[in-house]
Amino acid sequence: MSSPSEPAAPGRCVLLVSCQDQPGIVATLSTLVYEGGGNIVDLQQHTDPVNGAFFQRIEFELGHFGLDRAELAARLAPVIERFGMDCQVKYTQDVPRMAILASKEPHCLQDLLARWHLGELPADIRLVISNHPDHAELAGRYGVPYHHRPVDREARGEQEGQVDALLRGAEIDLVVLARYMQILSADFVSGWTGRIINIHHSFLPAFQGARPYHQAHGRGVKLIGVTGHYVTADLDEGPIIDQDVTRVSHRDDVESLRQRGRDLEVIVLARAVRAHLEHRVLIHGNRTVVFAG
């Protein structure tokens, strides 16, 4: 951490680009950064062999970069038009404001708060919201405001409206569902497209719905897994960010499967959230391109 007498670190800029593959994209963007005085520290690209879609992530240092944000946008405009590209410009100085929604189970919530406290997640966690009062003390240990908003089956829309108001009041950029066991309405989700990440206790699309570990045990599976994905109006069908599996056997009962699943859930959710916060994810239809960290 810099002392008050030291100038603030200039940070970095990330360009996330997608368009149809064509000659000149890499050279044009690299030259633009070079001519502005930027130093590229990471450049990754991928071309889809099926549809020819091109994806690129360029990260460069701003220490000697001579263009301010408006000037960079102006320089990018003709490039975007020329190649017909979508280009997102992200600055690491702009720390994303994050909220966590949780229900009864605390493991994902606790893991995210601990990683954030250790500096592993580049976010500003503004609040925790839960439909249960159980985790107020946990959030308090990390100095994060806790909001209990119980769910009334007859008035789900009212509770959802309260949650949405809390998120917008805190100017949240990313909502993380840390085992939040409530189905969000299509209206709610549409207001947060590409900004809600969920952890699902299945290696989607297998064993969806209730009691997944009972289903897995009943089928005698040899692998169980979890999925981190963006939330869409189609339940558990959003673009997948991260997945993982672990091997199990006939020796594992339902509780053992749950324990193994919880271990995977915290890891996969943290990886998915970190990839989003580090601007390493491009959504393309119902798929994602996740660049290496």
N, C-alpha and C positions, 0 to 999 in steps of 0.2 A: 504494500500500500504506500502511495506517495505521501510525503510529508507536506504540510500546507505551503512550504516555501518552494516546492518543486512544481513545475508545470504539469498539468494533467496529461496523461498518455494520449496520443492522437488517435489511437484505435485503428480499426481496419474497416474496410468496405467489402461487402460480398455481392456479387452479381449472380443471379440465378436466371438462366436463359433457357427457353425452349422454343423450337420452331422446326420446320422441315429442314433436313440436312441439305446443305449446299456449299459450294466452295467459298472460302473467304471469311467465314464467321470467326474462326479462332484468330486469324491474323488481324482482322479489323478490330476486334475487342482488345486483343493484347496490345496493339499499337495505340489504341485510345488511352489505355492505362499508362503505357510507357510515356507517351507524349505529355500526359498530365503530371508525370513525375512519380507515379505509383510504383511500388515494388511488389510484384506478384509473388505470394508465398505459397499459394495452393491453386492448382488448376486441374480440374477433372472434367471429363466429357464422356458422353455415351450416345451412340446412335442405335436406335431400335432397328434390327434387321428385317422386321416384318413390315412396318409402316414408314420407315425412313425418318421418324421423329428424332430430333437432335436435342440433347440436354447438356448444359454446361454449368459449372460452378467455378467462378473466379474470385479468389480472396486476395486482396492486396492491402499493403500498409499505407496509411495516410500521412506518415511523418513528413514526407517531402512532396506530397500530392498538392498540386497548385490549383485545383478546381474545387470550389465549394459545392454544396449539394445542388443548388440551382444550376450552376454551370455544368456539372456532370450530367444532370438531366437533359440539359439543352444539347450537349454533345452526343448523348445517347439517342435522342429522338430520331435523327435521320437514319441511324443504324437500325433502330427498331423497325422503322418504316421500310427500309431497303430489304431486310431479310424477313419481314413479316413475323417478327418474333414477339414473344412475351418476355419481358425483362423485369425482374424484381430487384430493387436496390436496397440492401440492408446495411445498417451501420452497427458495429458492435458496441458503440457508445450508447445506443438506444436499447437499454436493458428491457426485455419483455416483461410486462406486468402479468403475473400468473395467479390463478385461483385454483384451489383443490376442492373437489366435491367428494365426500366420503359417506359411507353408511356405517354399519356395525363393525365390520372387520377393519382393524387398524394397520395391518402390516404394510400396505402400499403407502398410506398416508405417512406413517412413521419413517419409512425409508426415504421418501421424497424430502421430507423436512430435514432429515439428517444429512442427506447429500447436499441439499441447499445450504445448510449451516456450515458444511465443510468446504463450500465453494465449488462443488462439482457441477452445479446447475446454474448457468448464467441467467438468472431470473430475479425478479422482485416479487416474492410471494406476498400478495396483498391481503389475502383472507382465505379461511377454510370455511366451507359451508357443509352442513350435515343435516340429514333428516332425523338424527338422533343426538342426544346431548352428551354422548359418551366421551368424546375426544377433546373437550374444552381444555382440560388440564394439559394434554399433550401439545396442543397448539400453543398454549400459554407458555410452555417451556421454551419455545422458540420465538416468542414475542409476536406471534401471528394472531390477528383478531379472528375470533371464532363466532360463527353465526348458526344458531340452531333454528332450522325451519322445518317443523314436522309436516308430514304428509297426511292430509285428510282425504280418504278415498272419494269422498263426495265433492271435494274442492281441490283437486290436483292442479287445476289451472291457476288457482290463486297462489298456491305455493310456488309454482313455476314462475309466476310473475314476480314474486318477491325475490326469488333467486336471480332472475334476470336483472331486476333493479339493482341488487347488490353488486352484480358483476359490472354493470354499466356505470354505476356510481363510482366504482374503483378504477374505471378505465382499463379493464382487463383486456389483455391481448391473447391469452391462452388459458383455456379451461381444461383441467385434467380430472378425469373421473377415476378416482383411486378406489375402485370397488364400490362405486356409487350404484346401489341396487334399485334404481328407479328408471323407468323408461321415459325418455324425454320426448315431448311432442314434436311433430314435424315443424310447427310454427317456431318453437324454441330453437331447434337445431338450425333452421334456415337463417336465423340471425347470427349464427356463429360458424358459418361454413368454413371448413379448413382450419378451425381454431378450437376444436374440441377433440381431445385424445382420450381413448378408453382402453382399458385392459380387459380382455375377455378370457375367461378361464377355459378356453378350448383352443385347439389348433384348428382355427376356422378353415372350412365350414363344418367340421365334424362335431358331434355332440353339443348342439346348440340347445338353449333353453335351460330349464331347471334341472338340478341334481346331476350335473355333468359327470362328477366322479362316480356316482352310482351307476350311470350309464356306461362309463368306461370300465368299471369293475365288472358289470354284468356281461360285457362283451369280451372280457379277458384281454384287454389291450396290452401291448408290449411297449408302447410309447404314449406319453401324455404330453401336452404342450399348451402354450398360451399365445395370445395374439394381441399386439398393440396396434390400434388402428384409429383413423379419424372417424368421427361419428357423422352419419348421414341419416336422413329420414327413413331409409331402409335399415331396419334393425340388424346390427352386426354385419352389415354388408359394405361398410366404408373402406376406403383405400388403406391397405395394410402397410404399416411402417416397420414393424419388427415382429419376429416370431422366434420361438425356441421350443425344444423338446427335451425330455429326459426319459431314459429307459426304465421300465418297471417290469415286474414279473408277478406270477401267481402268489408270491409271498406277501404282496402289498394288499392290505385291506383298504377300505374307503378312507379312513383317517390318514393312513400313510400316503395315499394318493393326494389327499388334501394338503398335507405338509409339503410334499414334493412340488405340488402345484403352486403353493404360496411362495416357495423359493424362486420358482421361475417367474411368477407374476411381478415381483419387485424388480427383478433384473430386466425383464423385457420392457416394463413400463418406464423405468429409468432410462433405458437406451432410446426408446421412442421419444420421450420428452426431451432428452438431451439433443437428439438429432434435429428436432424442430427448433429448439432454442438456438442451436448453432447454425441455423439456416442451411441445413444439409438435405432438405426434403423438397422435392418438386412433385406436386400432384398433377397427374396426367390422366384425365378421365377417372376411372375407378382404380387406377394403379398409382404407384409412387416410384420415383427414382430417388434412392437414398444414397448420397455420396458418402464416401468413407471419411471418418473423423481422424 
